[in-house]
Amino acid sequence: MNLREFVGTYPLPVVLTLGAVAALGWTVLEATTPGSTATTLRAAALTTVLVIFAAGFWVEPAGEWYADRE
């Protein structure tokens, strides 16, 4: 399975994972620059939610992959 087929098969987990990575980058950027603590906490909360949702949506594809290997 190439990348295009993979993204076509599992678009939502891929998009949520990319969003989580982007939010994590934003959180790190906010945490390393002097600024509002509230903005850093909001970025961290968004990152947490996206990681949880992405992990939840990856459970089914991972389960299918392991079931196919048996």
Steps between C-alpha positions, in 0.01 A plus 500: 500500500649831397449831676217617275300180558568517874377859531201416280411207724552676834455876442366601843778344710762648268349849520465480879860385534627785283289743705642361822856540372428859393338576837799348680731727302284798590508398869879474498530835325267665752680341794844617385404861433418748773131559492168405645478185707134472405589468132751225581239314703244532220751363251583213734130421547442499124800272452373260766154478346637444151741230618219318683269516198777395261592205722136398520457508125824305444379209716278355226760514217763351730260224602422424137869491416577255781195286411619477140844383608368191682 
